[in-house]
């Protein structure tokens, strides 16, 4: 049985990453197959790193789904998905748990 991660913004399982309330203005989800993800970048949220950007693009390089709790979260994850612009990014509730599972699933793929 494959482990999974799920919170109000992101869901991760052995097949895909689902970002809820991603598309503006419809609020529909974006599903990204794990075989399309080349890697990710995790960084701390700061005043100039999308902390107060609740939905959309803070810097024209990445797009964030709607997350009204982003100002109180700590970590921004940006996925490296070739051929996608802007890059999908999000703030998981439990970043350590999310990145550990993502590392495990990406390693299994290789």
C-alpha positions as CSV (number, residue, x, y, z in Angstrom):
1,X,0.0,0.0,0.0
2,X,1.3,3.4,-1.0
3,X,1.5,6.1,1.6
4,X,-0.1,9.4,0.9
5,X,-0.2,13.0,2.2
6,X,-3.3,15.2,2.2
7,X,-4.1,18.6,3.6
8,X,-6.5,21.3,2.5
9,X,-4.3,22.5,-0.3
10,X,-2.3,19.6,-1.6
11,X,-2.7,15.8,-2.0
12,X,0.2,13.5,-2.8
13,X,0.0,9.8,-3.6
14,X,2.0,7.3,-5.7
15,X,0.6,8.6,-9.0
16,X,0.2,12.4,-8.8
17,X,0.2,15.7,-6.9
18,X,-3.2,17.4,-6.8
19,X,-3.3,21.1,-6.0
20,X,-6.8,22.2,-4.9
21,X,-8.2,25.6,-5.8
22,X,-5.4,26.1,-8.3
23,X,-7.0,27.7,-11.4
24,X,-8.3,31.3,-11.3
25,X,-11.2,32.2,-11.2
26,X,-12.8,28.8,-11.4
27,X,-11.0,27.3,-8.4
28,X,-10.6,23.9,-10.1
29,X,-7.7,21.6,-9.1
30,X,-4.5,20.9,-11.0
31,X,-3.3,17.3,-11.2
32,X,0.4,16.8,-11.9
33,X,1.5,13.2,-12.6
34,X,4.6,12.3,-10.6
35,X,6.4,11.2,-13.8
36,X,6.3,14.8,-15.0
37,X,8.0,16.2,-11.8
38,X,11.8,16.5,-12.2
39,X,12.3,17.8,-8.7
40,X,11.3,20.6,-6.3
41,X,12.7,23.5,-4.4
42,X,11.7,24.2,-0.7
43,X,12.3,27.6,0.7
44,X,11.2,29.5,3.8
45,X,8.4,32.0,3.4
46,X,9.4,35.6,4.0
47,X,7.9,39.0,3.4
48,X,9.1,38.9,-0.2
49,X,8.6,35.2,-0.8
50,X,4.8,34.9,-1.4
51,X,3.8,34.9,2.3
52,X,0.9,37.3,1.7
53,X,0.0,36.2,-1.8
54,X,-3.2,34.2,-1.3
55,X,-3.7,33.1,-4.9
56,X,-1.9,33.6,-8.1
57,X,1.6,34.7,-9.1
58,X,3.8,36.6,-6.7
59,X,6.7,37.0,-9.2
60,X,5.6,35.7,-12.6
61,X,7.8,32.6,-12.2
62,X,5.4,30.5,-10.1
63,X,1.6,30.1,-9.6
64,X,0.1,29.4,-6.2
65,X,-3.3,27.9,-5.5
66,X,-5.8,29.7,-3.2
67,X,-4.6,29.3,0.4
68,X,-6.0,31.7,3.0
69,X,-3.7,30.2,5.7
70,X,-0.5,30.9,3.7
71,X,0.5,33.9,5.9
72,X,0.9,31.6,9.0
73,X,2.7,28.8,7.1
74,X,6.5,28.3,7.0
75,X,7.6,26.7,3.7
76,X,7.0,27.3,0.0
77,X,7.4,24.3,-2.3
78,X,8.0,25.0,-6.0
79,X,7.8,22.0,-8.4
80,X,10.1,21.6,-11.4
81,X,7.8,20.5,-14.2
82,X,9.4,20.9,-17.7
83,X,7.2,22.8,-20.2
84,X,5.1,24.4,-17.5
85,X,5.0,28.2,-17.0
86,X,4.5,29.5,-14.4
87,X,5.8,26.7,-12.2
88,X,3.3,25.3,-9.7
89,X,4.1,26.2,-6.1
90,X,2.2,25.7,-2.8
91,X,2.5,25.8,1.0
92,X,1.8,22.4,2.6
93,X,0.6,22.3,6.3
94,X,3.3,19.8,7.2
95,X,6.2,20.5,4.9
96,X,8.6,18.0,6.5
97,X,6.2,15.1,6.0
98,X,5.3,16.2,2.5
99,X,9.0,16.5,1.3
100,X,10.0,13.2,2.9
101,X,7.2,11.4,1.1
102,X,7.9,13.2,-2.2
103,X,11.6,12.3,-2.0
104,X,10.6,8.7,-1.4
105,X,8.2,8.6,-4.3
106,X,10.6,10.4,-6.7
107,X,13.4,7.9,-5.7
108,X,11.1,4.9,-6.4
109,X,10.4,6.3,-9.9
110,X,14.1,6.5,-10.9
